[in-house]
Amino acid sequence: MTHYLPQTDNPVGSTVLLIDSLASAPALLACAEQRIQAAKNLLRCLALMSARSHDPHDLSAVCEASSLLLQQGCDVLQVLALQHA
């Protein structure tokens, strides 16, 4: 396994965001949990928004941020799975 693996949400042709595949299991789990919890909190805020209490761009901004956070959390969990395969 390569030492640094690119995250899948990097722009095409870019490997700016990388995951250290040699990081400890607790560090990888903490990183994934942080991102998944943040996405969950954003989605909870979205669920509590009313149609009149938000800017029209709020919905797409919350969805995009949640998607990125969830993808990063899944990427980190995949690295952890590869470590234990």
PAPA-132170 format. One record per residue: residue number from 1; x, y, z of N, C-alpha, C in turn. Coordinates in Angstrom, 3 decimals, padded with zeros to 6 digits. Layout:
BEGIN
<r NUM <X Y Z> <X Y Z> <X Y Z>>,
...
END
This chain:
BEGIN
<r 1 <000.848 -001.177 000.000> <000.000 000.000 000.000> <000.894 001.240 000.000>>,
<r 2 <000.539 002.223 -000.807> <001.263 003.475 -000.874> <001.144 004.212 000.454>>,
<r 3 <002.223 004.919 000.845> <002.229 005.617 002.136> <001.132 006.682 002.202>>,
<r 4 <001.012 007.504 001.180> <-000.018 008.547 001.156> <-001.010 008.250 000.033>>,
<r 5 <-002.272 008.146 000.383> <-003.321 007.851 -000.587> <-004.177 009.092 -000.799>>,
<r 6 <-004.466 009.433 -002.048> <-005.295 010.617 -002.297> <-006.750 010.371 -001.899>>,
<r 7 <-007.370 011.413 -001.398> <-008.792 011.327 -001.109> <-009.558 011.401 -002.418>>,
<r 8 <-010.712 010.789 -002.439> <-011.467 010.730 -003.686> <-012.130 012.049 -004.046>>,
<r 9 <-012.209 013.000 -003.119> <-012.843 014.279 -003.435> <-011.854 015.336 -003.908>>,
<r 10 <-010.619 014.925 -004.218> <-009.660 015.855 -004.813> <-010.145 016.240 -006.204>>,
<r 11 <-009.890 017.498 -006.612> <-010.245 017.868 -007.989> <-009.512 016.967 -008.984>>,
<r 12 <-010.100 016.803 -010.142> <-009.529 015.938 -011.177> <-008.083 016.344 -011.464>>,
<r 13 <-007.204 015.351 -011.478> <-005.794 015.589 -011.776> <-004.999 016.169 -010.625>>,
<r 14 <-005.592 016.277 -009.452> <-004.916 016.871 -008.305> <-004.897 015.883 -007.144>>,
<r 15 <-003.809 015.856 -006.425> <-003.730 015.011 -005.220> <-003.292 015.865 -004.032>>,
<r 16 <-004.019 016.939 -003.796> <-003.689 017.868 -002.719> <-003.991 017.251 -001.350>>,
<r 17 <-005.163 016.645 -001.209> <-005.547 016.048 000.068> <-005.181 014.576 000.070>>,
<r 18 <-004.347 014.215 001.045> <-003.826 012.846 001.124> <-004.106 012.262 002.498>>,
<r 19 <-004.194 010.945 002.557> <-004.361 010.227 003.821> <-003.097 009.425 004.079>>,
<r 20 <-002.568 009.550 005.273> <-001.378 008.792 005.668> <-001.802 007.357 005.974>>,
<r 21 <-001.456 006.448 005.085> <-001.878 005.057 005.256> <-001.135 004.357 006.398>>,
<r 22 <-000.104 004.995 006.930> <000.632 004.415 008.051> <000.222 005.017 009.399>>,
<r 23 <-000.786 005.878 009.385> <-001.282 006.448 010.639> <-001.861 005.329 011.506>>,
<r 24 <-001.885 005.563 012.798> <-002.409 004.541 013.713> <-003.915 004.384 013.537>>,
<r 25 <-004.407 003.212 013.888> <-005.841 002.944 013.801> <-006.644 003.936 014.640>>,
<r 26 <-006.227 004.238 015.879> <-006.991 005.229 016.653> <-007.014 006.610 015.991>>,
<r 27 <-005.910 007.012 015.370> <-005.865 008.318 014.701> <-006.802 008.327 013.490>>,
<r 28 <-006.807 007.254 012.721> <-007.691 007.165 011.559> <-009.159 007.158 011.987>>,
<r 29 <-009.477 006.410 013.031> <-010.854 006.372 013.526> <-011.305 007.737 014.032>>,
<r 30 <-010.434 008.441 014.757> <-010.778 009.767 015.273> <-011.021 010.744 014.124>>,
<r 31 <-010.205 010.662 013.089> <-010.356 011.529 011.919> <-011.677 011.247 011.207>>,
<r 32 <-011.975 009.985 010.977> <-013.226 009.617 010.311> <-014.427 010.023 011.155>>,
<r 33 <-014.363 009.776 012.451> <-015.477 010.118 013.331> <-015.731 011.619 013.338>>,
<r 34 <-014.670 012.417 013.374> <-014.822 013.867 013.377> <-015.567 014.345 012.134>>,
<r 35 <-015.207 013.816 010.984> <-015.835 014.242 009.736> <-017.286 013.761 009.631>>,
<r 36 <-017.540 012.536 010.050> <-018.892 011.998 009.978> <-019.811 012.727 010.960>>,
<r 37 <-019.310 013.035 012.159> <-020.099 013.794 013.140> <-020.395 015.203 012.633>>,
<r 38 <-019.411 015.852 012.005> <-019.621 017.196 011.470> <-020.677 017.176 010.370>>,
<r 39 <-020.628 016.175 009.498> <-021.634 016.049 008.437> <-023.016 015.807 009.046>>,
<r 40 <-023.076 014.983 010.062> <-024.354 014.711 010.733> <-024.919 015.998 011.328>>,
<r 41 <-024.070 016.813 011.938> <-024.521 018.063 012.529> <-025.019 019.041 011.460>>,
<r 42 <-024.330 019.102 010.328> <-024.796 019.953 009.231> <-026.158 019.502 008.722>>,
<r 43 <-026.322 018.197 008.578> <-027.606 017.673 008.096> <-028.719 017.898 009.115>>,
<r 44 <-028.387 017.864 010.396> <-029.386 018.163 011.434> <-029.828 019.622 011.315>>,
<r 45 <-028.858 020.530 011.096> <-029.196 021.946 010.894> <-030.101 022.110 009.679>>,
<r 46 <-029.799 021.388 008.637> <-030.602 021.451 007.413> <-032.037 020.997 007.693>>,
<r 47 <-032.168 019.961 008.474> <-033.499 019.438 008.792> <-034.313 020.442 009.609>>,
<r 48 <-033.638 021.295 010.364> <-034.338 022.260 011.210> <-034.585 023.595 010.525>>,
<r 49 <-034.013 023.783 009.328> <-034.223 025.033 008.585> <-035.663 025.103 008.096>>,
<r 50 <-036.190 026.313 008.109> <-037.500 026.497 007.488> <-037.283 027.168 006.130>>,
<r 51 <-038.255 027.071 005.281> <-038.132 027.609 003.929> <-037.915 029.115 003.929>>,
<r 52 <-038.364 029.803 004.940> <-038.240 031.256 004.969> <-037.049 031.749 005.770>>,
<r 53 <-036.369 030.884 006.484> <-035.324 031.349 007.398> <-033.905 031.147 006.864>>,
<r 54 <-033.765 030.904 005.579> <-032.420 030.694 005.064> <-032.238 031.324 003.683>>,
<r 55 <-031.011 031.600 003.375> <-030.631 032.108 002.066> <-030.813 030.980 001.051>>,
<r 56 <-031.183 031.283 -000.175> <-031.369 030.215 -001.179> <-030.133 029.353 -001.411>>,
<r 57 <-028.957 029.872 -001.103> <-027.731 029.108 -001.320> <-027.355 028.224 -000.131>>,
<r 58 <-028.060 028.391 000.998> <-027.759 027.603 002.190> <-027.897 026.108 001.939>>,
<r 59 <-028.966 025.720 001.270> <-029.230 024.304 001.021> <-028.086 023.662 000.254>>,
<r 60 <-027.653 024.274 -000.831> <-026.574 023.675 -001.615> <-025.251 023.709 -000.858>>,
<r 61 <-025.001 024.753 -000.076> <-023.761 024.839 000.696> <-023.698 023.745 001.765>>,
<r 62 <-024.799 023.530 002.467> <-024.847 022.496 003.504> <-024.712 021.116 002.876>>,
<r 63 <-025.380 020.900 001.749> <-025.294 019.600 001.072> <-023.873 019.327 000.577>>,
<r 64 <-023.241 020.333 -000.015> <-021.875 020.145 -000.519> <-020.895 019.869 000.616>>,
<r 65 <-020.996 020.638 001.696> <-020.101 020.429 002.838> <-020.323 019.050 003.447>>,
<r 66 <-021.576 018.654 003.586> <-021.879 017.330 004.144> <-021.324 016.221 003.266>>,
<r 67 <-021.482 016.368 001.968> <-020.973 015.364 001.034> <-019.455 015.235 001.120>>,
<r 68 <-018.757 016.364 001.156> <-017.294 016.327 001.258> <-016.846 015.672 002.563>>,
<r 69 <-017.483 016.051 003.656> <-017.112 015.482 004.953> <-017.380 013.975 005.006>>,
<r 70 <-018.526 013.556 004.498> <-018.833 012.128 004.485> <-017.862 011.349 003.595>>,
<r 71 <-017.517 011.911 002.428> <-016.578 011.235 001.543> <-015.207 011.110 002.205>>,
<r 72 <-014.757 012.164 002.873> <-013.470 012.096 003.559> <-013.498 011.056 004.673>>,
<r 73 <-014.585 011.023 005.434> <-014.709 010.018 006.490> <-014.690 008.611 005.928>>,
<r 74 <-015.387 008.395 004.826> <-015.396 007.073 004.176> <-014.023 006.709 003.629>>,
<r 75 <-013.316 007.683 003.050> <-011.964 007.425 002.546> <-011.032 006.991 003.667>>,
<r 76 <-011.131 007.660 004.809> <-010.270 007.303 005.948> <-010.626 005.911 006.457>>,
<r 77 <-011.907 005.600 006.532> <-012.315 004.253 006.961> <-011.830 003.186 005.989>>,
<r 78 <-011.799 003.512 004.704> <-011.299 002.562 003.705> <-009.802 002.290 003.917>>,
<r 79 <-009.044 003.317 004.249> <-007.616 003.132 004.540> <-007.455 002.229 005.770>>,
<r 80 <-008.275 002.459 006.765> <-008.228 001.611 007.955> <-008.551 000.156 007.614>>,
<r 81 <-009.528 -000.050 006.754> <-009.879 -001.412 006.317> <-008.723 -002.063 005.565>>,
<r 82 <-008.030 -001.272 004.725> <-006.882 -001.798 003.981> <-005.737 -002.197 004.926>>,
<r 83 <-005.581 -001.456 006.010> <-004.538 -001.775 006.998> <-004.797 -003.136 007.632>>,
<r 84 <-006.041 -003.478 007.781> <-006.400 -004.707 008.487> <-006.861 -005.824 007.554>>,
<r 85 <-006.568 -005.661 006.274> <-006.944 -006.704 005.300> <-005.881 -007.774 005.220>>,
END
